[in-house]
């Protein structure tokens, strides 16, 4: 009886270690940039500056990653959530450089396909809230996928979200602020 109890204790302890390892493996994707969580986005990356995407730095990308996707939006927009950037089929990488060209099929500085934002243009459109509307929150979400997506350049956010469904293995987000006075 004593041996069975000891075996049971070992099984419980080992199963705890195994689940802990699986938990570490699914650690949330870390997303960073030149601004920190909850801080203001530099003007350079807005409609009042160069209007280029900020660099994104990623950590804890799982080994099963086949591609990445990005959705940047502003839920504080007066007309409802406003999409500023969607991109997909990005090879797993720890850095997405600033200044991605505003074209559908991007080959340099990194490969990706970009869709149409709510400005009606392809590529990144920086924060540009109405003057006097207060501080807006910009969510930079990066999704790790177990596949590449069969979507054409210029696809919509709804099409991207539909294509990603069931393929997201990890994601992370960075929220930056901006206000036009």
VMD Tcl script that builds the backbone (N, CA, C; Angstrom):
set m [mol new atoms 543]
animate dup $m
set s [atomselect $m all]
$s set {name element resname resid chain x y z} {
  {N N UNK 1 A 0.825 -1.184 0.000}
  {CA C UNK 1 A 0.000 0.000 0.000}
  {C C UNK 1 A 0.872 1.252 0.000}
  {N N UNK 2 A 1.948 1.201 0.770}
  {CA C UNK 2 A 2.846 2.333 0.886}
  {C C UNK 2 A 3.506 2.636 -0.467}
  {N N UNK 3 A 3.891 1.581 -1.209}
  {CA C UNK 3 A 4.497 1.758 -2.530}
  {C C UNK 3 A 3.510 2.388 -3.496}
  {N N UNK 4 A 2.265 1.977 -3.439}
  {CA C UNK 4 A 1.240 2.535 -4.327}
  {C C UNK 4 A 1.047 4.016 -4.019}
  {N N UNK 5 A 1.023 4.374 -2.730}
  {CA C UNK 5 A 0.872 5.786 -2.344}
  {C C UNK 5 A 2.042 6.604 -2.860}
  {N N UNK 6 A 3.239 6.077 -2.730}
  {CA C UNK 6 A 4.438 6.776 -3.201}
  {C C UNK 6 A 4.384 6.955 -4.724}
  {N N UNK 7 A 3.964 5.929 -5.424}
  {CA C UNK 7 A 3.842 6.000 -6.880}
  {C C UNK 7 A 2.807 7.054 -7.261}
  {N N UNK 8 A 1.683 7.062 -6.547}
  {CA C UNK 8 A 0.631 8.048 -6.833}
  {C C UNK 8 A 1.146 9.469 -6.608}
  {N N UNK 9 A 1.894 9.687 -5.544}
  {CA C UNK 9 A 2.458 11.010 -5.260}
  {C C UNK 9 A 3.408 11.416 -6.383}
  {N N UNK 10 A 4.254 10.499 -6.829}
  {CA C UNK 10 A 5.182 10.795 -7.920}
  {C C UNK 10 A 4.438 11.131 -9.205}
  {N N UNK 11 A 3.376 10.395 -9.503}
  {CA C UNK 11 A 2.583 10.663 -10.706}
  {C C UNK 11 A 1.982 12.059 -10.633}
  {N N UNK 12 A 1.427 12.401 -9.476}
  {CA C UNK 12 A 0.825 13.734 -9.314}
  {C C UNK 12 A 1.887 14.809 -9.478}
  {N N UNK 13 A 3.045 14.627 -8.850}
  {CA C UNK 13 A 4.122 15.631 -8.965}
  {C C UNK 13 A 4.605 15.774 -10.397}
  {N N UNK 14 A 4.812 14.648 -11.068}
  {CA C UNK 14 A 5.279 14.695 -12.450}
  {C C UNK 14 A 4.249 15.310 -13.372}
  {N N UNK 15 A 2.981 14.995 -13.157}
  {CA C UNK 15 A 1.957 15.588 -14.019}
  {C C UNK 15 A 1.890 17.089 -13.808}
  {N N UNK 16 A 2.146 17.553 -12.600}
  {CA C UNK 16 A 2.204 18.994 -12.348}
  {C C UNK 16 A 3.341 19.637 -13.106}
  {N N UNK 17 A 4.489 18.966 -13.165}
  {CA C UNK 17 A 5.630 19.503 -13.919}
  {C C UNK 17 A 5.323 19.559 -15.402}
  {N N UNK 18 A 4.685 18.514 -15.897}
  {CA C UNK 18 A 4.375 18.467 -17.316}
  {C C UNK 18 A 3.406 19.587 -17.678}
  {N N UNK 19 A 2.369 19.782 -16.889}
  {CA C UNK 19 A 1.414 20.835 -17.227}
  {C C UNK 19 A 2.064 22.207 -17.076}
  {N N UNK 20 A 2.985 22.334 -16.130}
  {CA C UNK 20 A 3.685 23.607 -15.971}
  {C C UNK 20 A 4.528 23.901 -17.221}
  {N N UNK 21 A 5.184 22.870 -17.745}
  {CA C UNK 21 A 5.967 23.065 -18.962}
  {C C UNK 21 A 5.071 23.464 -20.119}
  {N N UNK 22 A 3.907 22.827 -20.245}
  {CA C UNK 22 A 2.990 23.202 -21.316}
  {C C UNK 22 A 2.529 24.636 -21.134}
  {N N UNK 23 A 2.314 25.045 -19.883}
  {CA C UNK 23 A 1.911 26.430 -19.613}
  {C C UNK 23 A 2.980 27.411 -20.059}
  {N N UNK 24 A 4.250 27.092 -19.792}
  {CA C UNK 24 A 5.351 27.965 -20.211}
  {C C UNK 24 A 5.410 28.057 -21.731}
  {N N UNK 25 A 5.164 26.926 -22.402}
  {CA C UNK 25 A 5.221 26.874 -23.850}
  {C C UNK 25 A 4.184 27.822 -24.463}
  {N N UNK 26 A 3.060 27.986 -23.793}
  {CA C UNK 26 A 1.986 28.832 -24.307}
  {C C UNK 26 A 2.058 30.236 -23.707}
  {N N UNK 27 A 3.234 30.620 -23.215}
  {CA C UNK 27 A 3.403 31.949 -22.646}
  {C C UNK 27 A 2.931 32.996 -23.652}
  {N N UNK 28 A 2.292 34.021 -23.175}
  {CA C UNK 28 A 1.744 35.064 -24.034}
  {C C UNK 28 A 2.855 35.713 -24.865}
  {N N UNK 29 A 2.536 35.982 -26.112}
  {CA C UNK 29 A 3.464 36.671 -26.990}
  {C C UNK 29 A 3.718 38.064 -26.426}
  {N N UNK 30 A 4.965 38.435 -26.326}
  {CA C UNK 30 A 5.346 39.757 -25.816}
  {C C UNK 30 A 5.543 40.694 -27.004}
  {N N UNK 31 A 4.838 41.827 -26.990}
  {CA C UNK 31 A 4.909 42.811 -28.064}
  {C C UNK 31 A 5.412 44.123 -27.473}
  {N N UNK 32 A 6.505 44.643 -28.031}
  {CA C UNK 32 A 7.088 45.910 -27.580}
  {C C UNK 32 A 7.373 46.794 -28.784}
  {N N UNK 33 A 7.668 48.058 -28.508}
  {CA C UNK 33 A 8.014 49.005 -29.570}
  {C C UNK 33 A 8.872 50.121 -28.985}
  {N N UNK 34 A 8.932 51.234 -29.691}
  {CA C UNK 34 A 9.684 52.399 -29.202}
  {C C UNK 34 A 8.883 53.149 -28.146}
  {N N UNK 35 A 7.641 52.784 -27.947}
  {CA C UNK 35 A 6.825 53.307 -26.856}
  {C C UNK 35 A 6.442 52.124 -25.978}
  {N N UNK 36 A 6.096 52.409 -24.739}
  {CA C UNK 36 A 5.764 51.343 -23.790}
  {C C UNK 36 A 4.249 51.205 -23.633}
  {N N UNK 37 A 3.834 50.094 -23.074}
  {CA C UNK 37 A 2.421 49.836 -22.797}
  {C C UNK 37 A 1.810 51.026 -22.055}
  {N N UNK 38 A 0.734 51.572 -22.614}
  {CA C UNK 38 A 0.026 52.667 -21.957}
  {C C UNK 38 A 0.680 54.029 -22.082}
  {N N UNK 39 A 1.737 54.133 -22.898}
  {CA C UNK 39 A 2.389 55.440 -23.074}
  {C C UNK 39 A 2.045 56.005 -24.453}
  {N N UNK 40 A 2.433 57.245 -24.679}
  {CA C UNK 40 A 2.076 57.917 -25.930}
  {C C UNK 40 A 2.955 57.459 -27.092}
  {N N UNK 41 A 2.315 57.284 -28.231}
  {CA C UNK 41 A 2.990 56.900 -29.469}
  {C C UNK 41 A 3.688 58.143 -30.010}
  {N N UNK 42 A 4.968 58.050 -30.366}
  {CA C UNK 42 A 5.666 59.222 -30.922}
  {C C UNK 42 A 4.972 59.744 -32.185}
  {N N UNK 43 A 4.960 61.057 -32.331}
  {CA C UNK 43 A 4.289 61.745 -33.433}
  {C C UNK 43 A 4.716 61.219 -34.802}
  {N N UNK 44 A 5.966 60.781 -34.906}
  {CA C UNK 44 A 6.507 60.242 -36.162}
  {C C UNK 44 A 5.608 59.158 -36.757}
  {N N UNK 45 A 4.941 58.384 -35.904}
  {CA C UNK 45 A 4.155 57.232 -36.337}
  {C C UNK 45 A 2.663 57.560 -36.478}
  {N N UNK 46 A 2.338 58.863 -36.578}
  {CA C UNK 46 A 0.951 59.310 -36.658}
  {C C UNK 46 A 0.731 60.126 -37.928}
  {N N UNK 47 A -0.521 60.518 -38.160}
  {CA C UNK 47 A -0.850 61.336 -39.327}
  {C C UNK 47 A -0.237 62.732 -39.233}
  {N N UNK 48 A 0.205 63.121 -38.056}
  {CA C UNK 48 A 0.841 64.432 -37.885}
  {C C UNK 48 A 2.357 64.350 -38.062}
  {N N UNK 49 A 2.859 63.147 -38.298}
  {CA C UNK 49 A 4.287 62.940 -38.504}
  {C C UNK 49 A 4.528 62.276 -39.852}
  {N N UNK 50 A 5.454 61.328 -39.893}
  {CA C UNK 50 A 5.790 60.622 -41.131}
  {C C UNK 50 A 4.727 59.582 -41.516}
  {N N UNK 51 A 3.834 59.272 -40.589}
  {CA C UNK 51 A 2.744 58.314 -40.818}
  {C C UNK 51 A 3.267 56.952 -41.283}
  {N N UNK 52 A 4.328 56.486 -40.613}
  {CA C UNK 52 A 4.884 55.156 -40.879}
  {C C UNK 52 A 4.640 54.278 -39.655}
  {N N UNK 53 A 4.606 52.969 -39.877}
  {CA C UNK 53 A 4.398 52.071 -38.743}
  {C C UNK 53 A 5.607 52.079 -37.817}
  {N N UNK 54 A 5.362 51.987 -36.509}
  {CA C UNK 54 A 6.487 51.855 -35.581}
  {C C UNK 54 A 7.059 50.447 -35.666}
  {N N UNK 55 A 8.320 50.266 -35.260}
  {CA C UNK 55 A 8.861 48.909 -35.217}
  {C C UNK 55 A 8.154 48.121 -34.107}
  {N N UNK 56 A 8.019 46.831 -34.308}
  {CA C UNK 56 A 7.466 45.954 -33.282}
  {C C UNK 56 A 8.502 44.899 -32.948}
  {N N UNK 57 A 8.723 44.695 -31.658}
  {CA C UNK 57 A 9.684 43.714 -31.171}
  {C C UNK 57 A 8.903 42.618 -30.454}
  {N N UNK 58 A 9.149 41.371 -30.839}
  {CA C UNK 58 A 8.365 40.244 -30.349}
  {C C UNK 58 A 9.235 39.252 -29.592}
  {N N UNK 59 A 8.663 38.665 -28.544}
  {CA C UNK 59 A 9.371 37.642 -27.766}
  {C C UNK 59 A 8.393 36.534 -27.403}
  {N N UNK 60 A 8.913 35.340 -27.199}
  {CA C UNK 60 A 8.155 34.143 -26.821}
  {C C UNK 60 A 7.348 33.585 -27.995}
  {N N UNK 61 A 7.924 33.611 -29.192}
  {CA C UNK 61 A 7.267 33.026 -30.363}
  {C C UNK 61 A 7.414 31.506 -30.262}
  {N N UNK 62 A 6.309 30.758 -30.339}
  {CA C UNK 62 A 6.391 29.301 -30.200}
  {C C UNK 62 A 7.023 28.638 -31.426}
  {N N UNK 63 A 7.563 27.459 -31.213}
  {CA C UNK 63 A 8.258 26.748 -32.286}
  {C C UNK 63 A 7.327 26.317 -33.420}
  {N N UNK 64 A 6.041 26.160 -33.179}
  {CA C UNK 64 A 5.103 25.719 -34.213}
  {C C UNK 64 A 4.595 26.832 -35.116}
  {N N UNK 65 A 5.138 28.030 -34.975}
  {CA C UNK 65 A 4.654 29.179 -35.750}
  {C C UNK 65 A 4.973 29.012 -37.232}
  {N N UNK 66 A 3.952 29.229 -38.069}
  {CA C UNK 66 A 4.143 29.197 -39.532}
  {C C UNK 66 A 4.102 30.600 -40.125}
  {N N UNK 67 A 3.310 31.478 -39.502}
  {CA C UNK 67 A 3.228 32.861 -39.971}
  {C C UNK 67 A 2.663 33.734 -38.860}
  {N N UNK 68 A 2.684 35.041 -39.111}
  {CA C UNK 68 A 2.144 36.006 -38.153}
  {C C UNK 68 A 1.191 36.944 -38.885}
  {N N UNK 69 A 0.297 37.541 -38.121}
  {CA C UNK 69 A -0.627 38.541 -38.655}
  {C C UNK 69 A -0.677 39.709 -37.667}
  {N N UNK 70 A -1.014 40.882 -38.182}
  {CA C UNK 70 A -1.099 42.097 -37.360}
  {C C UNK 70 A -2.460 42.745 -37.591}
  {N N UNK 71 A -3.061 43.189 -36.504}
  {CA C UNK 71 A -4.240 44.049 -36.576}
  {C C UNK 71 A -3.999 45.208 -35.618}
  {N N UNK 72 A -4.081 46.430 -36.139}
  {CA C UNK 72 A -3.951 47.630 -35.307}
  {C C UNK 72 A -5.265 48.385 -35.413}
  {N N UNK 73 A -5.854 48.689 -34.255}
  {CA C UNK 73 A -7.116 49.428 -34.292}
  {C C UNK 73 A -7.254 50.404 -33.132}
  {N N UNK 74 A -8.284 51.241 -33.258}
  {CA C UNK 74 A -8.610 52.266 -32.270}
  {C C UNK 74 A -10.076 52.086 -31.875}
  {N N UNK 75 A -10.339 51.493 -30.706}
  {CA C UNK 75 A -11.728 51.302 -30.290}
  {C C UNK 75 A -12.399 52.591 -29.807}
  {N N UNK 76 A -11.641 53.675 -29.664}
  {CA C UNK 76 A -12.183 54.940 -29.169}
  {C C UNK 76 A -12.690 55.853 -30.278}
  {N N UNK 77 A -12.605 55.419 -31.522}
  {CA C UNK 77 A -13.030 56.268 -32.646}
  {C C UNK 77 A -14.518 56.587 -32.521}
  {N N UNK 78 A -14.915 57.795 -32.909}
  {CA C UNK 78 A -16.324 58.198 -32.764}
  {C C UNK 78 A -17.298 57.315 -33.545}
  {N N UNK 79 A -16.850 56.695 -34.629}
  {CA C UNK 79 A -17.739 55.851 -35.441}
  {C C UNK 79 A -17.654 54.374 -35.052}
  {N N UNK 80 A -16.939 54.068 -33.981}
  {CA C UNK 80 A -16.720 52.680 -33.571}
  {C C UNK 80 A -15.289 52.282 -33.885}
  {N N UNK 81 A -14.933 51.056 -33.583}
  {CA C UNK 81 A -13.550 50.595 -33.770}
  {C C UNK 81 A -13.074 50.871 -35.195}
  {N N UNK 82 A -11.925 51.539 -35.277}
  {CA C UNK 82 A -11.351 51.963 -36.556}
  {C C UNK 82 A -10.066 51.182 -36.770}
  {N N UNK 83 A -9.970 50.477 -37.894}
  {CA C UNK 83 A -8.795 49.655 -38.200}
  {C C UNK 83 A -7.735 50.485 -38.922}
  {N N UNK 84 A -6.526 50.479 -38.374}
  {CA C UNK 84 A -5.412 51.259 -38.920}
  {C C UNK 84 A -4.440 50.430 -39.751}
  {N N UNK 85 A -4.392 49.116 -39.506}
  {CA C UNK 85 A -3.420 48.297 -40.243}
  {C C UNK 85 A -3.796 46.836 -40.102}
  {N N UNK 86 A -3.775 46.117 -41.205}
  {CA C UNK 86 A -3.850 44.657 -41.169}
  {C C UNK 86 A -2.785 44.100 -42.113}
  {N N UNK 87 A -2.129 43.065 -41.657}
  {CA C UNK 87 A -1.077 42.422 -42.452}
  {C C UNK 87 A -1.017 40.950 -42.047}
  {N N UNK 88 A -0.586 40.085 -42.969}
  {CA C UNK 88 A -0.529 38.649 -42.689}
  {C C UNK 88 A 0.554 37.990 -43.532}
  {N N UNK 89 A 0.711 36.682 -43.290}
  {CA C UNK 89 A 1.756 35.867 -43.936}
  {C C UNK 89 A 3.148 36.450 -43.694}
  {N N UNK 90 A 3.329 36.979 -42.494}
  {CA C UNK 90 A 4.638 37.490 -42.069}
  {C C UNK 90 A 5.407 36.293 -41.520}
  {N N UNK 91 A 6.621 36.036 -42.025}
  {CA C UNK 91 A 7.396 34.924 -41.467}
  {C C UNK 91 A 7.666 35.177 -39.979}
  {N N UNK 92 A 7.643 34.133 -39.152}
  {CA C UNK 92 A 7.921 34.339 -37.727}
  {C C UNK 92 A 9.264 35.043 -37.545}
  {N N UNK 93 A 9.232 36.144 -36.813}
  {CA C UNK 93 A 10.416 36.967 -36.619}
  {C C UNK 93 A 10.301 37.700 -35.297}
  {N N UNK 94 A 11.411 38.142 -34.777}
  {CA C UNK 94 A 11.401 38.887 -33.521}
  {C C UNK 94 A 11.314 40.390 -33.742}
  {N N UNK 95 A 11.363 40.839 -35.005}
  {CA C UNK 95 A 11.262 42.277 -35.256}
  {C C UNK 95 A 10.549 42.566 -36.573}
  {N N UNK 96 A 9.571 43.445 -36.492}
  {CA C UNK 96 A 8.916 43.984 -37.682}
  {C C UNK 96 A 9.404 45.422 -37.777}
  {N N UNK 97 A 10.185 45.742 -38.795}
  {CA C UNK 97 A 10.802 47.070 -38.862}
  {C C UNK 97 A 9.792 48.189 -39.105}
  {N N UNK 98 A 10.204 49.400 -38.779}
  {CA C UNK 98 A 9.350 50.556 -39.068}
  {C C UNK 98 A 9.369 50.838 -40.566}
  {N N UNK 99 A 8.351 51.558 -40.996}
  {CA C UNK 99 A 8.328 52.039 -42.372}
  {C C UNK 99 A 8.050 50.988 -43.426}
  {N N UNK 100 A 7.177 50.026 -43.135}
  {CA C UNK 100 A 6.811 49.020 -44.141}
  {C C UNK 100 A 6.147 49.749 -45.314}
  {N N UNK 101 A 6.553 49.468 -46.563}
  {CA C UNK 101 A 5.918 50.128 -47.718}
  {C C UNK 101 A 4.409 49.891 -47.739}
  {N N UNK 102 A 3.679 50.881 -48.205}
  {CA C UNK 102 A 2.210 50.810 -48.219}
  {C C UNK 102 A 1.720 50.221 -49.538}
  {N N UNK 103 A 2.084 48.945 -49.729}
  {CA C UNK 103 A 1.695 48.191 -50.918}
  {C C UNK 103 A 1.147 46.840 -50.468}
  {N N UNK 104 A 0.396 46.168 -51.336}
  {CA C UNK 104 A -0.220 44.892 -50.978}
  {C C UNK 104 A 0.766 43.780 -50.715}
  {N N UNK 105 A 1.658 43.515 -51.668}
  {CA C UNK 105 A 2.675 42.464 -51.530}
  {C C UNK 105 A 4.007 43.110 -51.186}
  {N N UNK 106 A 4.453 42.911 -49.974}
  {CA C UNK 106 A 5.714 43.495 -49.520}
  {C C UNK 106 A 6.781 42.404 -49.523}
  {N N UNK 107 A 7.933 42.701 -50.117}
  {CA C UNK 107 A 9.034 41.738 -50.091}
  {C C UNK 107 A 10.210 42.236 -49.241}
  {N N UNK 108 A 10.339 43.566 -49.092}
  {CA C UNK 108 A 11.419 44.146 -48.283}
  {C C UNK 108 A 10.862 45.293 -47.474}
  {N N UNK 109 A 11.274 45.510 -46.266}
  {CA C UNK 109 A 12.367 44.869 -45.540}
  {C C UNK 109 A 12.018 43.499 -44.958}
  {N N UNK 110 A 10.746 43.119 -45.041}
  {CA C UNK 110 A 10.283 41.822 -44.559}
  {C C UNK 110 A 9.089 41.430 -45.432}
  {N N UNK 111 A 8.890 40.135 -45.624}
  {CA C UNK 111 A 7.753 39.692 -46.441}
  {C C UNK 111 A 6.449 39.794 -45.658}
  {N N UNK 112 A 5.415 40.260 -46.336}
  {CA C UNK 112 A 4.064 40.270 -45.769}
  {C C UNK 112 A 3.073 40.658 -46.844}
  {N N UNK 113 A 1.812 40.392 -46.580}
  {CA C UNK 113 A 0.718 40.863 -47.424}
  {C C UNK 113 A -0.107 41.811 -46.559}
  {N N UNK 114 A -0.507 42.950 -47.146}
  {CA C UNK 114 A -1.268 43.933 -46.387}
  {C C UNK 114 A -2.665 44.111 -46.960}
  {N N UNK 115 A -3.579 44.408 -46.062}
  {CA C UNK 115 A -4.961 44.637 -46.452}
  {C C UNK 115 A -5.325 46.105 -46.379}
  {N N UNK 116 A -6.592 46.345 -46.618}
  {CA C UNK 116 A -7.132 47.705 -46.645}
  {C C UNK 116 A -7.538 48.119 -45.228}
  {N N UNK 117 A -7.081 49.319 -44.824}
  {CA C UNK 117 A -7.459 49.853 -43.517}
  {C C UNK 117 A -8.752 50.668 -43.654}
  {N N UNK 118 A -9.226 51.226 -42.555}
  {CA C UNK 118 A -10.479 51.979 -42.589}
  {C C UNK 118 A -10.321 53.385 -43.178}
  {N N UNK 119 A -9.096 53.772 -43.530}
  {CA C UNK 119 A -8.885 54.994 -44.314}
  {C C UNK 119 A -9.162 54.704 -45.791}
  {N N UNK 120 A -9.328 53.399 -46.119}
  {CA C UNK 120 A -9.561 52.991 -47.498}
  {C C UNK 120 A -8.276 52.758 -48.273}
  {N N UNK 121 A -7.149 52.706 -47.547}
  {CA C UNK 121 A -5.839 52.525 -48.193}
  {C C UNK 121 A -5.196 51.219 -47.733}
  {N N UNK 122 A -4.254 50.742 -48.519}
  {CA C UNK 122 A -3.496 49.546 -48.156}
  {C C UNK 122 A -2.310 49.963 -47.295}
  {N N UNK 123 A -2.054 49.160 -46.259}
  {CA C UNK 123 A -0.913 49.416 -45.388}
  {C C UNK 123 A -1.302 50.152 -44.120}
  {N N UNK 124 A -0.280 50.633 -43.443}
  {CA C UNK 124 A -0.441 51.300 -42.155}
  {C C UNK 124 A -0.942 52.723 -42.330}
  {N N UNK 125 A -1.915 53.097 -41.535}
  {CA C UNK 125 A -2.382 54.472 -41.411}
  {C C UNK 125 A -2.312 54.817 -39.938}
  {N N UNK 126 A -1.482 55.765 -39.595}
  {CA C UNK 126 A -1.217 56.066 -38.189}
  {C C UNK 126 A -2.371 56.700 -37.444}
  {N N UNK 127 A -2.223 56.787 -36.123}
  {CA C UNK 127 A -3.229 57.438 -35.296}
  {C C UNK 127 A -3.543 58.836 -35.814}
  {N N UNK 128 A -4.842 59.138 -35.863}
  {CA C UNK 128 A -5.285 60.429 -36.396}
  {C C UNK 128 A -6.679 60.759 -35.841}
  {N N UNK 129 A -6.807 60.755 -34.500}
  {CA C UNK 129 A -8.135 60.992 -33.938}
  {C C UNK 129 A -8.601 62.423 -34.205}
  {N N UNK 130 A -9.898 62.658 -34.170}
  {CA C UNK 130 A -10.389 64.030 -34.365}
  {C C UNK 130 A -9.801 64.964 -33.300}
  {N N UNK 131 A -9.454 66.157 -33.705}
  {CA C UNK 131 A -8.932 67.148 -32.745}
  {C C UNK 131 A -9.961 67.375 -31.634}
  {N N UNK 132 A -9.449 67.433 -30.408}
  {CA C UNK 132 A -10.306 67.698 -29.269}
  {C C UNK 132 A -11.125 66.511 -28.800}
  {N N UNK 133 A -10.905 65.337 -29.366}
  {CA C UNK 133 A -11.673 64.142 -29.009}
  {C C UNK 133 A -11.070 63.401 -27.822}
  {N N UNK 134 A -9.961 63.891 -27.321}
  {CA C UNK 134 A -9.315 63.254 -26.170}
  {C C UNK 134 A -8.326 62.177 -26.583}
  {N N UNK 135 A -7.857 61.472 -25.588}
  {CA C UNK 135 A -6.850 60.428 -25.785}
  {C C UNK 135 A -7.514 59.163 -26.338}
  {N N UNK 136 A -6.916 58.615 -27.389}
  {CA C UNK 136 A -7.384 57.352 -27.969}
  {C C UNK 136 A -6.368 56.253 -27.653}
  {N N UNK 137 A -6.857 55.033 -27.589}
  {CA C UNK 137 A -6.027 53.853 -27.307}
  {C C UNK 137 A -5.852 53.056 -28.596}
  {N N UNK 138 A -4.613 52.799 -28.961}
  {CA C UNK 138 A -4.300 52.073 -30.201}
  {C C UNK 138 A -3.753 50.695 -29.831}
  {N N UNK 139 A -4.475 49.671 -30.265}
  {CA C UNK 139 A -4.128 48.285 -29.942}
  {C C UNK 139 A -3.333 47.685 -31.092}
  {N N UNK 140 A -2.078 47.348 -30.835}
  {CA C UNK 140 A -1.196 46.684 -31.801}
  {C C UNK 140 A -1.213 45.200 -31.421}
  {N N UNK 141 A -2.013 44.393 -32.145}
  {CA C UNK 141 A -2.122 42.967 -31.855}
  {C C UNK 141 A -1.345 42.173 -32.893}
  {N N UNK 142 A -0.563 41.226 -32.394}
  {CA C UNK 142 A 0.182 40.329 -33.279}
  {C C UNK 142 A -0.281 38.916 -32.961}
  {N N UNK 143 A -0.644 38.192 -34.017}
  {CA C UNK 143 A -1.147 36.832 -33.894}
  {C C UNK 143 A -0.140 35.862 -34.496}
  {N N UNK 144 A 0.118 34.771 -33.789}
  {CA C UNK 144 A 0.967 33.695 -34.291}
  {C C UNK 144 A 0.033 32.608 -34.812}
  {N N UNK 145 A 0.251 32.209 -36.064}
  {CA C UNK 145 A -0.637 31.250 -36.718}
  {C C UNK 145 A 0.079 29.943 -37.033}
  {N N UNK 146 A -0.700 28.880 -37.126}
  {CA C UNK 146 A -0.150 27.566 -37.460}
  {C C UNK 146 A -0.202 27.291 -38.963}
  {N N UNK 147 A -0.444 28.333 -39.761}
  {CA C UNK 147 A -0.561 28.192 -41.207}
  {C C UNK 147 A -0.252 29.534 -41.865}
  {N N UNK 148 A -0.165 29.530 -43.193}
  {CA C UNK 148 A -0.173 30.785 -43.944}
  {C C UNK 148 A -1.589 30.932 -44.492}
  {N N UNK 149 A -1.975 32.152 -44.804}
  {CA C UNK 149 A -3.357 32.418 -45.207}
  {C C UNK 149 A -3.468 32.649 -46.701}
  {N N UNK 150 A -4.547 32.169 -47.275}
  {CA C UNK 150 A -4.800 32.324 -48.706}
  {C C UNK 150 A -5.739 33.518 -48.904}
  {N N UNK 151 A -5.194 34.717 -48.715}
  {CA C UNK 151 A -5.955 35.952 -48.875}
  {C C UNK 151 A -5.211 36.865 -49.845}
  {N N UNK 152 A -5.930 37.547 -50.723}
  {CA C UNK 152 A -5.260 38.459 -51.658}
  {C C UNK 152 A -4.907 39.785 -50.992}
  {N N UNK 153 A -3.926 40.508 -51.523}
  {CA C UNK 153 A -3.632 41.853 -51.025}
  {C C UNK 153 A -4.903 42.702 -51.089}
  {N N UNK 154 A -5.067 43.578 -50.113}
  {CA C UNK 154 A -6.231 44.458 -50.084}
  {C C UNK 154 A -7.443 43.858 -49.417}
  {N N UNK 155 A -7.328 42.619 -48.888}
  {CA C UNK 155 A -8.459 41.988 -48.199}
  {C C UNK 155 A -8.872 42.835 -46.999}
  {N N UNK 156 A -10.080 42.603 -46.533}
  {CA C UNK 156 A -10.616 43.363 -45.401}
  {C C UNK 156 A -10.261 42.711 -44.068}
  {N N UNK 157 A -10.483 43.456 -43.005}
  {CA C UNK 157 A -10.257 42.918 -41.670}
  {C C UNK 157 A -11.169 41.724 -41.409}
  {N N UNK 158 A -12.419 41.814 -41.816}
  {CA C UNK 158 A -13.348 40.686 -41.600}
  {C C UNK 158 A -12.845 39.429 -42.315}
  {N N UNK 159 A -12.337 39.588 -43.522}
  {CA C UNK 159 A -11.791 38.438 -44.265}
  {C C UNK 159 A -10.574 37.864 -43.543}
  {N N UNK 160 A -9.718 38.742 -43.020}
  {CA C UNK 160 A -8.538 38.282 -42.284}
  {C C UNK 160 A -8.957 37.532 -41.027}
  {N N UNK 161 A -9.865 38.090 -40.265}
  {CA C UNK 161 A -10.307 37.431 -39.032}
  {C C UNK 161 A -10.953 36.080 -39.329}
  {N N UNK 162 A -11.723 36.004 -40.395}
  {CA C UNK 162 A -12.356 34.735 -40.788}
  {C C UNK 162 A -11.281 33.699 -41.157}
  {N N UNK 163 A -10.278 34.129 -41.906}
  {CA C UNK 163 A -9.213 33.213 -42.339}
  {C C UNK 163 A -8.355 32.739 -41.160}
  {N N UNK 164 A -8.179 33.591 -40.146}
  {CA C UNK 164 A -7.360 33.234 -38.984}
  {C C UNK 164 A -8.079 32.293 -38.025}
  {N N UNK 165 A -9.389 32.283 -38.077}
  {CA C UNK 165 A -10.185 31.501 -37.123}
  {C C UNK 165 A -9.721 30.044 -37.093}
  {N N UNK 166 A -9.427 29.561 -35.897}
  {CA C UNK 166 A -8.971 28.186 -35.710}
  {C C UNK 166 A -7.487 27.985 -35.952}
  {N N UNK 167 A -6.766 29.058 -36.325}
  {CA C UNK 167 A -5.334 28.930 -36.621}
  {C C UNK 167 A -4.444 29.751 -35.682}
  {N N UNK 168 A -5.038 30.466 -34.738}
  {CA C UNK 168 A -4.252 31.291 -33.807}
  {C C UNK 168 A -3.726 30.396 -32.700}
  {N N UNK 169 A -2.388 30.338 -32.591}
  {CA C UNK 169 A -1.795 29.525 -31.524}
  {C C UNK 169 A -1.267 30.393 -30.383}
  {N N UNK 170 A -1.141 31.685 -30.651}
  {CA C UNK 170 A -0.666 32.601 -29.616}
  {C C UNK 170 A -0.885 34.026 -30.102}
  {N N UNK 171 A -1.030 34.962 -29.187}
  {CA C UNK 171 A -1.136 36.360 -29.583}
  {C C UNK 171 A -0.689 37.246 -28.432}
  {N N UNK 172 A -0.403 38.475 -28.770}
  {CA C UNK 172 A -0.025 39.462 -27.775}
  {C C UNK 172 A -0.409 40.833 -28.276}
  {N N UNK 173 A -0.361 41.793 -27.366}
  {CA C UNK 173 A -0.824 43.136 -27.730}
  {C C UNK 173 A -0.031 44.186 -26.977}
  {N N UNK 174 A 0.113 45.321 -27.636}
  {CA C UNK 174 A 0.712 46.516 -27.056}
  {C C UNK 174 A -0.280 47.642 -27.284}
  {N N UNK 175 A -0.617 48.393 -26.242}
  {CA C UNK 175 A -1.555 49.503 -26.370}
  {C C UNK 175 A -0.791 50.809 -26.181}
  {N N UNK 176 A -0.880 51.655 -27.208}
  {CA C UNK 176 A -0.284 52.987 -27.149}
  {C C UNK 176 A -1.372 54.055 -27.202}
  {N N UNK 177 A -1.029 55.243 -26.791}
  {CA C UNK 177 A -1.989 56.351 -26.729}
  {C C UNK 177 A -1.615 57.435 -27.708}
  {N N UNK 178 A -2.639 58.193 -28.148}
  {CA C UNK 178 A -2.383 59.381 -28.965}
  {C C UNK 178 A -3.572 60.324 -28.860}
  {N N UNK 179 A -3.272 61.620 -28.914}
  {CA C UNK 179 A -4.291 62.657 -28.880}
  {C C UNK 179 A -3.862 63.799 -29.789}
  {N N UNK 180 A -4.784 64.255 -30.627}
  {CA C UNK 180 A -4.555 65.461 -31.441}
  {C C UNK 180 A -5.237 66.622 -30.744}
  {N N UNK 181 A -4.493 67.702 -30.572}
  {CA C UNK 181 A -5.052 68.868 -29.871}
  {C C UNK 181 A -5.357 69.987 -30.830}
}
mol reanalyze $m
mol bondsrecalc $m
mol representation Tube
mol addrep $m
